[in-house]
Amino acid sequence: MTHPFLDLAPLSAARFASIEDRVARLLSTEQDVVIMQGEALLPLEGAIRAAAGPGTTALNVVTGPYGQTFGDWLRDCGATVVDLAVPFHTAVTAAQVRQAFAEHPEIDFVSLVHAEAATGNTNPVAEIGAAVREQGALFYLDAVASVAAEPVLPDAWGVDLCVIGAQKAMGGPAGVSAVSVSERAWARMAANPRAPRRSYLSLLDWKERWVDGGRTALPHAPAQLEMLALEACVERIETAGLDTVTARHRCAAAATRAGALALGGGLEPYVHAAAEAAPVATTLRAPAGVTASELVADALAADPALPLAAGGGALAKEMIRVNHYGADATRASVEACLAALGGALARKGASVDVGAARLAAAEAWR
Ligand SMILES: *Cc1c(COP(=O)(O)O)cnc(C)c1O
């Protein structure tokens, strides 16, 4: 008997290349798209190690935990790092980025996270991209949490290295990821003697052995199940329409925000301005005197399948995350999360109105 996950025919180079082409179309990019055989941290780290070195001065924008990680990698590569940290309840502005360029004209690399699922904010990449182009710096973007939740347009925005993963709004697998690479980025890597080579992290290996060879022979056996899952999830997005999928995420975020405010009990959006709140996930601030992780645990006790989580690390005390992405970008899922949080708050003695929350969510969805 054949098994659905086993006994598969080998994935051909042509099929692999066609999946890359479909990912490129999803990003409206003419750049080379390389699908990496690992979770998104692989191209995120590989791109930094390839493009940055001791001669690099990097502006590292920190709007959440991933920005902190990128700063560590950049320093590890020998780059001089200028950190631009903004509070997690807000977004960075193009004016702040321009100010950093004015103070450090030698900046030649910018790392930015588009949307942070972990903190619930999203940054204005189009405006920042214009500033980065004026500076002439290489622009590295983590779009893992934004792709399929909001527009991601590396070519239009001048992004040189744009990393995506399928496990958030794309509703796909976590085991493979992709990066689009501009000509400028390839040139920067080729000129960097410390760029990884003959290494799992190496983007240049993929360029030389795959892209430059016309994508006719795969350098290694691909992660076949994940590649098939990635193809299926891109196909599902193509069928529904990318605009429809991003609209569902935008509606889910608006509904969660409005619903949480209408719920009462002291729950508040964690990101102050709605325009800076990420469509992929909504973060909420727990009411004074309530520990977010306890509230979430109580809400999940009734329905463990809900896409609720507490913030990571120190944020676990105050931050609630509603991960309304992928299959959970639905009205039903948002309303179930609001009802579960309402129930948990009521058990803490708070006065909440779940009916009003549902109504506000339904209205905001439209
Ligand atoms: C989710 C996410 C990733 C991928 O990392 P995981 O630890 O696998 O979730 C990378 N960057 C950002 C901004 C993310 O939100």
The ligand as an SDF file (V2000), in Angstrom:
LIG
                    3D

 15 15  0  0  0  0  0  0  0  0999 V2000
    7.7050   33.6790   12.8280 C   0  0  0  0  0  0  0  0  0  0  0  0
    8.7890   34.5490   12.4390 C   0  0  0  0  0  0  0  0  0  0  0  0
    9.9940   34.0270   11.9810 C   0  0  0  0  0  0  0  0  0  0  0  0
   10.2410   32.5410   11.9160 C   0  0  0  0  0  0  0  0  0  0  0  0
   10.6810   32.0840   13.1300 O   0  0  0  0  0  0  0  0  0  0  0  0
   10.0330   30.9660   14.0510 P   0  0  0  0  0  0  0  0  0  0  0  0
   10.8710   31.0450   15.2740 O   0  0  0  0  0  0  0  0  0  0  0  0
   10.1600   29.6870   13.3370 O   0  0  0  0  0  0  0  0  0  0  0  0
    8.6070   31.2840   14.3160 O   0  0  0  0  0  0  0  0  0  0  0  0
   10.9760   34.9080   11.5980 C   0  0  0  0  0  0  0  0  0  0  0  0
   10.7890   36.2340   11.6420 N   0  0  0  0  0  0  0  0  0  0  0  0
    9.6440   36.7750   12.0720 C   0  0  0  0  0  0  0  0  0  0  0  0
    9.4870   38.2590   12.1190 C   0  0  0  0  0  0  0  0  0  0  0  0
    8.6070   35.9500   12.4930 C   0  0  0  0  0  0  0  0  0  0  0  0
    7.4720   36.4950   12.9340 O   0  0  0  0  0  0  0  0  0  0  0  0
  1  2  1  0
  2  3  1  0
  2 14  2  0
  3  4  1  0
  3 10  2  0
  4  5  1  0
  5  6  1  0
  6  7  2  0
  6  8  1  0
  6  9  1  0
 10 11  1  0
 11 12  2  0
 12 13  1  0
 12 14  1  0
 14 15  1  0
M  END
$$$$
